[in-house]
Amino acid sequence: MATGPMSRLAAALAQSIKQIEADYGEEAREIRAKLAEARAEAEKHEPNSTKLKAILGDCREMVKSFAAHDPAWKAVQRVARLVGLD
């Protein structure tokens, strides 16, 4: 793969996927799937920039939604651990 903007984007997406897996695991499977789709498109010999922008737009909205709910999710997880449901 070349070292142009798309290869850097693909590398950044791969790193994002790894970080999401480390921080959230199964809770973020849909975001990981979308990022993997974006990475696959970016790694193509001739990526479709319109498709890539649409996928990344979806990712942006998913991340915004996930981030908005993250504090509540962490609170639920803490309570679950307190009552032995972890």
C-alpha positions in Angstrom: 0.0 0.0 0.0 1.2 3.5 -0.8 2.0 6.1 1.9 -0.5 8.7 0.8 -3.4 10.2 2.6 -5.6 7.1 2.2 -3.0 4.8 3.7 -2.6 7.2 6.6 -6.4 7.2 7.0 -6.5 3.4 6.9 -3.8 3.2 9.6 -5.7 5.7 11.7 -8.9 3.8 11.4 -7.1 0.5 12.3 -5.7 2.2 15.4 -9.2 3.5 16.3 -10.7 0.0 16.0 -8.0 -1.3 18.3 -8.6 1.4 20.9 -12.4 1.0 20.8 -11.9 -2.8 21.3 -9.6 -2.1 24.3 -11.9 0.5 25.9 -15.4 -0.8 25.1 -15.3 -4.3 23.7 -18.7 -5.6 22.6 -20.6 -2.5 23.4 -19.1 -0.7 20.4 -19.4 -3.5 17.8 -21.4 -1.4 15.4 -18.9 1.4 15.5 -16.1 -1.0 14.9 -17.9 -2.6 12.0 -18.4 0.9 10.4 -14.8 1.8 11.0 -13.7 -1.5 9.4 -15.8 -0.7 6.4 -14.2 2.7 6.1 -10.8 1.2 6.4 -11.5 -1.4 3.7 -12.7 1.4 1.4 -9.6 3.5 2.2 -7.3 0.6 1.4 -8.7 0.0 -2.1 -6.5 0.8 -5.0 -9.0 3.5 -6.0 -11.2 4.3 -3.0 -14.6 5.9 -3.6 -14.3 9.2 -1.8 -18.1 9.8 -1.8 -18.7 6.4 -0.2 -15.9 6.9 2.3 -17.3 10.3 3.3 -20.7 8.7 3.8 -19.3 5.9 5.9 -17.3 8.3 8.0 -20.3 10.5 8.4 -22.2 7.5 9.8 -19.3 6.8 12.1 -19.3 10.4 13.4 -23.0 10.2 14.3 -22.6 6.8 15.9 -19.6 8.1 18.0 -21.6 11.2 19.0 -24.5 9.0 20.2 -22.2 6.6 21.9 -20.4 9.4 23.7 -23.6 10.9 24.9 -24.7 7.7 26.5 -21.3 6.6 27.8 -21.6 8.1 31.3 -25.0 6.4 31.8 -23.5 3.1 30.5 -20.6 3.3 32.9 -22.9 4.0 35.8 -25.0 0.9 34.9 -21.7 -1.1 34.7 -20.7 0.2 38.2 -24.0 -0.8 39.7 -23.8 -4.2 38.1 -20.4 -4.8 39.6 -21.7 -3.6 43.0 -24.4 -6.2 43.0 -22.2 -9.0 41.6 -23.6 -9.0 38.0 -20.3 -8.3 36.2 
